[in-house]
Amino acid sequence: MTVQLTTLSNGFRIVTEHMPSMKSAAIGVWVLAGARHEEASQNGVAHFLEHMAFKGTKTRSALQIAEAIEDVGGYINAYTSREVTAYYARVLQEDVPLALDVVADILRNPVFEEREIEVERGVILQEIGQALDTPDDIIFDWLQEKAYPDHPLGRAILGQAERVSGFSRADLLRFVDERYRPGQMILAAAGAVDHDALVRRAEQLFGDMPASDIMPASGARFSGGESRTIKPLEQAHFALAFESPDYTSPEIHTAQIYATALGGSMSSRLFQEIRERRGLCYTIFAQAGAYSDTGMMTIYAGTSAEEMPGLARITIDEMKRAADDLSVAELERARAQMKAGLLMGLESPSNRAERLARMLQIWGRVPALDEVIGHIDEVTLPGLRAFAGHMAQEAPAAMALYGPVDRAPGLGELVERRAA
């Protein structure tokens, strides 16, 4: 498998990975324009644009966009994250040129018809309402808001209903003009792809876009705080976050192994102690997330109002204990889980295309898999315990609680418990 990278004269990048024996390919354009690139008045516009991508272009109606891909047995979709918006398709080998043409069309030629804007506004408002009715979804938005207050990273990707209700066609066009620039676009493809053919077609489809300065995102700083929303739900929802390394930090793999050992699987400490031994909850997990300049390790659990105080305190106790007695067996198990997850995931062309775009966004290059595996193998037990100690005692923290949580301990109490 060979990764190839070409940059057009205007800054537009094409990165591919040919996968022998594959008869299909994943192809898409990742635009480095997500929720963190919005001004406060624009919150939700990146996601709104993603929805509008499939509502018609100068050459295709919404139905024709769907039919163009589905007539050949493929599928097309998009998503918005805090750092990127992606438009992608999965098709058979012979239909790769068609998929690229359709993706380019929705990016270069959207019409943003007023009627379609109103239709999609209603759809997005329903999506926001659904999120608000889903406790183990909305709690992470509240946690993010406390971790990064007064910063785009702390705002919901969907935006607030009152803001979305007021977006105009001009607002969409302004964000496209500011952020959808060739230097902020990456065409990534994996599977049965011909790099040179893609470059030639990309030159025709994107090469006429004028080069322009890239608008950087504002730097983020983890702050912390507590959000508590009391509501008579069946479960009390608990989410705790700690500042952790960004994607480019030398400690990113240590953070990921730590989160896996702490709460990333059925054999992890939190799952075994809190669910299996004590039966305090059905769901509990930990995960290490990262951005280009910051990171956040998150612990989540859902439990009863009666069990919430004990669960929160035991979580802190388990973090402290891990700093003292994380074992070689736990390190090796978490290491194996990370490597297996990475390698198994990359058997999918879609996951490979995603990785190509993300690595290029973060590093400006695509590290070889052997290089990544080597960094995972470099994590040592003393280094892991030292990181666990930092997380247990020093890392800035944020917390969100939702449901019957009036008796749950506050963040201040949990921080004090860390230091005790």
Summary of the structure (lengths in Angstrom):
residues: 420
radius of gyration: 22.7
end to end distance: 52.0
largest distance: 65.6
contacts: 1463
relative contact order: 0.16
helix: 49%
strand: 20%
